[in-house]
Amino acid sequence: MLKGVNRQVVEVSQPESVYFERVLFFVKPEFYGLGEAKLRSKADALIKDTSEPPSTKHKKRKKGKGEAVKIFLSASAGAVAAAIISAIF
């Protein structure tokens, strides 16, 4: 959400990007007089540096053979425990 009307914004449309359709840059007040061409070139340089979105911090772990064995053993132990308890009562 934008608040206020005293903002200078540079909008860069980048249809060749797989991830983004456009980027909005909010110009700092001290650089308002820099000129549109200079601001657009700075924005384009930033876009080229960040061409891909960052990876997520929480990556799903692949379950390997060790994890599958642990799951199988704990399920087996639970089944054995349930059988023993049901045999007693």
N, C-alpha and C positions, 0 to 999 in steps of 0.2 A: 504494500500500500504506500502510495506517495503522499507526503504531507507537504503543504506549501507549494507556492508557484514559482519561487525564485531558484529554480534549478536549471542547469544546463545539462542536457543529456545527449550522448552520442549513441545512435542506434546503428548497429552493424548487422545486416542480413547476410547470412552465410549459408546459402542453399547447398553447398558442396559438403557440409558437415553432416555426418550420419547421426550425430547426437543432438545437435542444437539447430533451431531454425533462425534464431536471432539472439543478439546479445545487447544489453543496455549498459552503458557506462555513465555513471554520474560524475560529472566533472567537479573537481574541487574549486571553490570560489576564487582562489588565487590564480587559477589558470584559465579563467573565463576569456581573457583577451588573447589567448594564444592563437586562435584562428582555427577554423573548421578543418582545413587540410592537415595541419600539424596534429590536431587531436585525433583525427581519423587515422592517420598513419601510426600514432602511438597505440590506438585501439587495435588496429590490424596486427601490430607486432605482438601485443599481448595475446591475441587470439591464436596466432601461430605458435606461441610458446605453450599454450594450454589447449592443444587440439583434441585431447581425450579427457573425459571426466575421470576424476580420481576413483580408484578402486574402493570398494566398501571396506570398512574396518572389520566387520564381522564376516569372515569367510566360513563357508560351510566346510567342515572337515569330511573327507572321504573316509568311510569305514573300511579299514583294512582287514586282513585275515585275523589279526590279533583281537580286534574289536568283535568280530563275528564269533570267535571262539569264546570270548568272555560272555557275550549275550547268550550263547547256547548253553554254557555251563551254568549261568545263573538261572536260566529257565529250567534246566534239568534239576538243579538243586531245589528250586521252588516246587517242582512236580513231585520230587521225592519227599520233601517235607509235607506236602499236602497229603500224599498217600499214607505216610506214617501217622499223621494226625487223624486221618479218617479211619485207619485201621484200629487205632487205640480207642476212639469213641464210637 
